[in-house]
Amino acid sequence: MDQQLNPPTPTSEPISRRGVLRAATVSAAAVGTAGLLAGPATAAPAAQSRRRVPVDRISIQLYTLRDQLTADLPGTLDALRRIGYRRVEHAGFVGRTAAQFRAALDEAGLRSTSGHTGIPQPFDAATWEQALEDANVVGCKKIVHPYFGRDANGQAIRDPNVYRALARDLNKAGRLAERAGLDFGYHNHQLEFTPLTDGSTGFDILTGQTDPRLVHFELDLYWTWRGAHDPVDVIRANRGRIRQVHVKDLDVEGGFADLGDGLIDFGRIFAHEREAGIEEYIVERDDAGTAPRSPADALDTARVGFDFLASLRY
């Protein structure tokens, strides 16, 4: 299944600088630290280094380069390989079949270890099994549901029963993925942290009502902050279930930034990598190649992101 879902950008849900910093300040007070957001996020001095992100676990979400990939798939994949990437996470197959996309990856010396493919809604086992077959053709080890949280009118879902139904479908999808030899995950945005009518959040329901053996979480660090939640708190509440992280930075206006140019202290979060169970660190920037930037600028984002993660010490 060649499916790409377009998540909302900050322009669709404006947030003021004051709102970003207020959320950060409240979270900081709650956990007793002043270092939740640091601007810019920088690597620690070598003398203080204890840990680093394993280079072979650095990946990039290809949604970051969607327009550049459409214009030149082989050239863009080759450029990622030369930057240093060995693995990627796909977001559809750029108009190719799964086999054709796999061939392009092989030619570039890359592996798509993970992929974003939405589960059918309403859930349909046969359709999902085809998506799992495609994921195996591409060579994925993980398959991730990329987006949820708005109703038919585009408003944030506030009915807890909708999230409970989704949790049941995620368990079904995870069980079929397990049979296909794949790990199944769920990727969040800020919408899952919206208060529901019963006082809970969608994230509470999804983490509480999915089977940890069948569903892990791909925590998007930017969108978690945009939902006014500290990723470290989320990790502590879901030990061993945060197997993937989307690493994207947050600027002072609530928009996107290249890694290291924004406010997020990634080292502080990654210090909890073992507690989380992180297996992949996935660079992403949702607006990397869209106006006023050019598609080719997304390759600069990819380069900056890889270099930042490879040099980070914490």
Secondary structure, 3 states (H helix, E strand, C coil): CCCCCCCCCHHHCCCCHHHHHHHHHHHHHHHCCCCCECCCCCCCCHHHCCCECCHHHEEEEHHHHHHHHHHCHHHHHHHHHHHCCCEEEECCCCCCCHHHHHHHHHHHCCEEEEEECCCCCCCCHHHHHHHHHHHHHHCCCEEEECCCCECCCCCECCCHHHHHHHHHHHHHHHHHHHHCCCEEEEECCCHHHCECCCCCEHHHHHHHHCCCCCCEEEEEHHHHHHCCCCHHHHHHHCCCCEEEEEECEECCCCCEECCCCCCECHHHHHCCHHHHCCCEEEECCCCCCCCCCCCCHHHHHHHHHHHHHHHCEC
